[in-house]
Amino acid sequence: MERLKHWLSRVPKPIRWVLVTVIGFAFLILGLIMLVTPGPGILFLFLGISVLALEIEWARELHKKGLQGLELLLAKVKARFLRKK
Protein backbone atom coordinates (compact mmCIF):
# COMPACT_ATOMS: atom_id res chain seq x y z
CA MET A 1 0.00 0.00 0.00
CA GLU A 2 2.94 2.31 0.67
CA ARG A 3 4.19 1.88 -2.88
CA LEU A 4 0.75 2.82 -4.17
CA LYS A 5 0.68 5.89 -1.92
CA HIS A 6 4.12 6.94 -3.15
CA TRP A 7 3.16 6.51 -6.80
CA LEU A 8 -0.13 8.36 -6.32
CA SER A 9 1.59 11.27 -4.57
CA ARG A 10 3.16 12.23 -7.91
CA VAL A 11 -0.21 12.30 -9.72
CA PRO A 12 -2.27 15.54 -9.73
CA LYS A 13 -5.08 15.57 -7.13
CA PRO A 14 -8.12 15.39 -9.50
CA ILE A 15 -6.62 12.51 -11.48
CA ARG A 16 -5.54 10.76 -8.26
CA TRP A 17 -9.06 11.02 -6.85
CA VAL A 18 -10.60 9.53 -10.00
CA LEU A 19 -8.04 6.70 -10.12
CA VAL A 20 -8.49 5.81 -6.46
CA THR A 21 -12.28 5.94 -6.74
CA VAL A 22 -12.45 3.79 -9.86
CA ILE A 23 -9.94 1.20 -8.61
CA GLY A 24 -11.46 1.09 -5.11
CA PHE A 25 -15.02 0.65 -6.31
CA ALA A 26 -13.88 -1.95 -8.87
CA PHE A 27 -12.38 -4.00 -6.02
CA LEU A 28 -15.57 -3.54 -3.97
CA ILE A 29 -17.78 -4.71 -6.83
CA LEU A 30 -15.51 -7.68 -7.52
CA GLY A 31 -15.59 -8.53 -3.82
CA LEU A 32 -19.38 -8.43 -3.73
CA ILE A 33 -19.55 -10.68 -6.80
CA MET A 34 -17.05 -13.08 -5.25
CA LEU A 35 -19.14 -13.37 -2.09
CA VAL A 36 -21.68 -15.40 -4.07
CA THR A 37 -19.25 -17.01 -6.55
CA PRO A 38 -16.00 -18.84 -5.88
CA GLY A 39 -13.22 -16.43 -5.01
CA PRO A 40 -11.68 -14.35 -2.22
CA GLY A 41 -14.63 -11.96 -1.83
CA ILE A 42 -13.86 -10.70 1.67
CA LEU A 43 -10.24 -10.04 0.71
CA PHE A 44 -11.34 -7.92 -2.26
CA LEU A 45 -13.80 -6.01 -0.08
CA PHE A 46 -11.01 -5.15 2.37
CA LEU A 47 -8.70 -4.24 -0.51
CA GLY A 48 -11.33 -1.95 -2.04
CA ILE A 49 -11.92 -0.15 1.27
CA SER A 50 -8.16 0.18 1.77
CA VAL A 51 -7.70 1.78 -1.65
CA LEU A 52 -10.66 4.11 -1.15
CA ALA A 53 -9.29 5.10 2.27
CA LEU A 54 -6.37 6.79 0.52
CA GLU A 55 -8.65 9.62 -0.64
CA ILE A 56 -12.15 9.32 0.88
CA GLU A 57 -12.94 10.10 4.52
CA TRP A 58 -15.83 7.63 5.06
CA ALA A 59 -13.69 4.82 3.70
CA ARG A 60 -10.84 5.89 6.00
CA GLU A 61 -13.14 5.60 9.03
CA LEU A 62 -14.50 2.24 7.86
CA HIS A 63 -10.95 1.01 7.25
CA LYS A 64 -9.93 2.08 10.75
CA LYS A 65 -12.90 0.29 12.35
CA GLY A 66 -12.20 -2.82 10.28
CA LEU A 67 -8.58 -2.91 11.39
CA GLN A 68 -9.63 -2.52 15.03
CA GLY A 69 -12.09 -5.38 14.66
CA LEU A 70 -9.45 -7.55 13.01
CA GLU A 71 -6.96 -6.83 15.81
CA LEU A 72 -9.59 -7.77 18.41
CA LEU A 73 -10.39 -10.99 16.57
CA LEU A 74 -6.70 -11.90 16.31
CA ALA A 75 -6.18 -11.21 20.02
CA LYS A 76 -9.06 -13.54 20.89
CA VAL A 77 -7.73 -16.28 18.62
CA LYS A 78 -4.22 -15.93 20.06
CA ALA A 79 -5.57 -16.06 23.61
CA ARG A 80 -7.54 -19.18 22.82
CA PHE A 81 -4.63 -21.04 21.25
CA LEU A 82 -1.97 -19.86 23.69
CA ARG A 83 -4.07 -20.71 26.72
CA LYS A 84 -2.45 -23.30 28.97
CA LYS A 85 -4.19 -26.64 29.02
Backbone as JSON, one array per atom type, in Angstrom:
{
  "sequence": "MERLKHWLSRVPKPIRWVLVTVIGFAFLILGLIMLVTPGPGILFLFLGISVLALEIEWARELHKKGLQGLELLLAKVKARFLRKK",
  "N": [[0.83, -1.19, 0.0], [2.03, 1.17, 0.63], [3.72, 1.63, -1.52], [1.86, 2.17, -3.48], [0.73, 4.52, -2.44], [2.99, 6.2, -2.6], [3.41, 6.28, -5.38], [0.98, 7.44, -6.19], [1.21, 9.93, -5.03], [2.62, 11.48, -6.77], [0.88, 12.06, -8.77], [-1.45, 14.39, -10.14], [-3.97, 15.92, -8.03], [-6.87, 15.85, -8.86], [-6.85, 13.8, -10.81], [-5.74, 11.72, -9.34], [-7.77, 11.32, -7.44], [-9.86, 10.37, -9.05], [-8.69, 8.01, -10.09], [-8.22, 6.51, -7.72], [-10.85, 6.25, -6.79], [-12.14, 4.84, -8.9], [-10.6, 2.45, -9.03], [-10.85, 1.52, -6.36], [-13.68, 1.18, -6.08], [-14.03, -0.72, -8.07], [-12.68, -2.93, -6.98], [-14.36, -3.29, -4.77], [-16.81, -3.99, -6.01], [-16.04, -6.32, -7.36], [-15.43, -7.85, -5.1], [-17.97, -8.08, -3.9], [-19.27, -9.58, -5.88], [-17.73, -11.88, -5.74], [-18.48, -12.85, -3.29], [-20.69, -14.4, -3.66], [-19.93, -16.11, -5.62], [-17.29, -18.44, -6.45], [-14.27, -17.45, -4.97], [-11.98, -15.01, -3.51], [-13.78, -13.14, -1.89], [-14.13, -11.55, 0.5], [-11.55, -10.66, 0.95], [-11.16, -9.01, -1.3], [-13.08, -7.08, -0.77], [-11.99, -5.86, 1.55], [-9.62, -4.93, 0.39], [-10.61, -3.11, -1.49], [-11.81, -1.17, 0.21], [-9.5, -0.34, 1.51], [-8.05, 0.86, -0.55], [-9.82, 2.92, -1.29], [-9.7, 4.35, 1.07], [-7.46, 5.87, 0.86], [-8.13, 8.32, -0.24], [-10.77, 9.05, 0.46], [-12.87, 10.1, 3.05], [-14.98, 8.7, 4.52], [-14.41, 6.09, 3.87], [-11.93, 5.86, 5.01], [-12.54, 5.97, 7.75], [-14.12, 3.65, 7.96], [-12.22, 1.76, 7.26], [-10.44, 2.04, 9.38], [-12.05, 1.17, 11.54], [-12.47, -1.46, 10.71], [-9.87, -2.5, 10.84], [-9.44, -2.32, 13.6], [-11.37, -4.13, 14.51], [-10.37, -6.47, 13.36], [-7.91, -6.7, 14.7], [-8.86, -7.15, 17.3], [-10.19, -9.59, 16.93], [-7.99, -11.23, 16.21], [-6.53, -11.1, 18.6], [-8.25, -12.47, 20.33], [-8.22, -15.01, 19.15], [-5.51, -15.67, 19.41], [-5.32, -15.7, 22.21], [-6.94, -17.85, 22.78], [-5.62, -20.03, 21.6], [-3.13, -19.93, 22.8], [-3.6, -20.41, 25.37], [-3.03, -22.06, 28.42], [-3.21, -25.56, 28.88]],
  "CA": [[0.0, 0.0, 0.0], [2.94, 2.31, 0.67], [4.19, 1.88, -2.88], [0.75, 2.82, -4.17], [0.68, 5.89, -1.92], [4.12, 6.94, -3.15], [3.16, 6.51, -6.8], [-0.13, 8.36, -6.32], [1.59, 11.27, -4.57], [3.16, 12.23, -7.91], [-0.21, 12.3, -9.72], [-2.27, 15.54, -9.73], [-5.08, 15.57, -7.13], [-8.12, 15.39, -9.5], [-6.62, 12.51, -11.48], [-5.54, 10.76, -8.26], [-9.06, 11.02, -6.85], [-10.6, 9.53, -10.0], [-8.04, 6.7, -10.12], [-8.49, 5.81, -6.46], [-12.28, 5.94, -6.74], [-12.45, 3.79, -9.86], [-9.94, 1.2, -8.61], [-11.46, 1.09, -5.11], [-15.02, 0.65, -6.31], [-13.88, -1.95, -8.87], [-12.38, -4.0, -6.02], [-15.57, -3.54, -3.97], [-17.78, -4.71, -6.83], [-15.51, -7.68, -7.52], [-15.59, -8.53, -3.82], [-19.38, -8.43, -3.73], [-19.55, -10.68, -6.8], [-17.05, -13.08, -5.25], [-19.14, -13.37, -2.09], [-21.68, -15.4, -4.07], [-19.25, -17.01, -6.55], [-16.0, -18.84, -5.88], [-13.22, -16.43, -5.01], [-11.68, -14.35, -2.22], [-14.63, -11.96, -1.83], [-13.86, -10.7, 1.67], [-10.24, -10.04, 0.71], [-11.34, -7.92, -2.26], [-13.8, -6.01, -0.08], [-11.01, -5.15, 2.37], [-8.7, -4.24, -0.51], [-11.33, -1.95, -2.04], [-11.92, -0.15, 1.27], [-8.16, 0.18, 1.77], [-7.7, 1.78, -1.65], [-10.66, 4.11, -1.15], [-9.29, 5.1, 2.27], [-6.37, 6.79, 0.52], [-8.65, 9.62, -0.64], [-12.15, 9.32, 0.88], [-12.94, 10.1, 4.52], [-15.83, 7.63, 5.06], [-13.69, 4.82, 3.7], [-10.84, 5.89, 6.0], [-13.14, 5.6, 9.03], [-14.5, 2.24, 7.86], [-10.95, 1.01, 7.25], [-9.93, 2.08, 10.75], [-12.9, 0.29, 12.35], [-12.2, -2.82, 10.28], [-8.58, -2.91, 11.39], [-9.63, -2.52, 15.03], [-12.09, -5.38, 14.66], [-9.45, -7.55, 13.01], [-6.96, -6.83, 15.81], [-9.59, -7.77, 18.41], [-10.39, -10.99, 16.57], [-6.7, -11.9, 16.31], [-6.18, -11.21, 20.02], [-9.06, -13.54, 20.89], [-7.73, -16.28, 18.62], [-4.22, -15.93, 20.06], [-5.57, -16.06, 23.61], [-7.54, -19.18, 22.82], [-4.63, -21.04, 21.25], [-1.97, -19.86, 23.69], [-4.07, -20.71, 26.72], [-2.45, -23.3, 28.97], [-4.19, -26.64, 29.02]],
  "C": [[0.88, 1.26, 0.0], [3.46, 2.66, -0.72], [3.11, 2.58, -3.7], [0.61, 4.27, -3.74], [1.78, 6.75, -2.54], [3.88, 7.26, -4.63], [2.04, 7.54, -6.99], [0.21, 9.78, -5.88], [2.15, 12.13, -5.71], [2.09, 12.58, -8.94], [-1.01, 13.51, -9.23], [-3.54, 15.1, -8.99], [-6.36, 15.13, -7.85], [-7.98, 14.02, -10.17], [-6.44, 11.43, -10.44], [-6.88, 10.34, -7.66], [-9.87, 10.09, -7.75], [-10.0, 8.13, -10.04], [-8.37, 5.89, -8.87], [-9.95, 5.39, -6.38], [-12.63, 4.79, -7.67], [-11.86, 2.45, -9.42], [-10.59, 0.66, -7.33], [-12.84, 0.5, -5.3], [-14.99, -0.6, -7.18], [-13.59, -3.13, -7.94], [-13.61, -4.33, -5.16], [-16.6, -4.35, -4.76], [-17.32, -6.15, -7.06], [-15.67, -8.48, -6.23], [-17.02, -8.96, -3.57], [-19.77, -9.58, -4.64], [-18.95, -11.98, -6.27], [-17.63, -13.61, -3.95], [-20.13, -14.48, -2.46], [-21.12, -16.37, -5.12], [-17.93, -17.42, -5.91], [-14.95, -17.74, -6.05], [-13.05, -15.79, -3.65], [-12.46, -13.04, -2.06], [-14.31, -11.02, -0.69], [-12.53, -9.97, 1.51], [-10.38, -8.85, -0.24], [-12.13, -6.77, -1.65], [-12.85, -5.18, 0.78], [-10.04, -4.35, 1.51], [-9.36, -2.99, -1.1], [-11.46, -0.83, -1.03], [-10.56, 0.47, 1.54], [-7.74, 1.17, 0.68], [-8.53, 3.05, -1.54], [-10.25, 4.97, 0.03], [-8.12, 6.04, 1.99], [-6.88, 8.2, 0.23], [-9.99, 10.01, -0.03], [-12.28, 9.1, 2.38], [-13.79, 8.96, 5.07], [-15.15, 6.28, 4.94], [-12.54, 4.73, 4.7], [-11.36, 5.47, 7.37], [-13.53, 4.12, 9.05], [-13.28, 1.34, 7.9], [-10.38, 0.92, 8.66], [-10.73, 1.14, 11.65], [-12.66, -1.18, 11.99], [-10.89, -3.35, 10.83], [-8.68, -3.16, 12.9], [-10.36, -3.83, 15.31], [-11.21, -6.59, 14.38], [-8.42, -7.78, 14.13], [-7.62, -7.5, 17.02], [-9.8, -9.25, 18.15], [-9.09, -11.79, 16.69], [-6.27, -12.09, 17.76], [-6.97, -12.34, 20.67], [-8.58, -14.91, 20.43], [-6.4, -16.65, 19.27], [-4.43, -16.38, 21.51], [-6.13, -17.47, 23.71], [-6.5, -20.27, 22.55], [-3.41, -21.05, 22.18], [-2.34, -20.16, 25.14], [-3.46, -22.03, 27.19], [-3.54, -24.32, 29.18], [-3.9, -27.49, 30.22]]
}
